[in-house]
Amino acid sequence: MTPDNMTLVGSVVLSIIYMVFVFIVLLVISYLVDITAFILKRKQRKSKEDSSSSDLKVSEFSISDASDMKMNPKKIAALSAAIQAYAGDDVKLVVRRVYRESAGLSGWEAAGMEESLRRSL
């Protein structure tokens, strides 16, 4: 079939064939991405298992760890004491991580975002 003497039915059939071909190629690419992600996750799981199997002991809080932390150790101790007082004496408390909440949007930021969402293109 050449473009000069192609009928309407022939062009529709050819378009459908090309669409199916493109769909199959995209599906194959999608499966390749899934397989790659699966292989990478499996490798990460193996490395985590290897690191957890080694004998690592939990050490006391040291001065070298204080430079890596963003919060002051006194603040962490105050937070731990406040949580322990709230929980009661019968609960054993271990603080492993302290996360900071984001401050949220200021009034100007919220108004700017709202205005940008209201604008019609």
Long-range contacts (C-beta under 8 A, 24 or more apart in sequence): 70-100, 71-98, 71-100
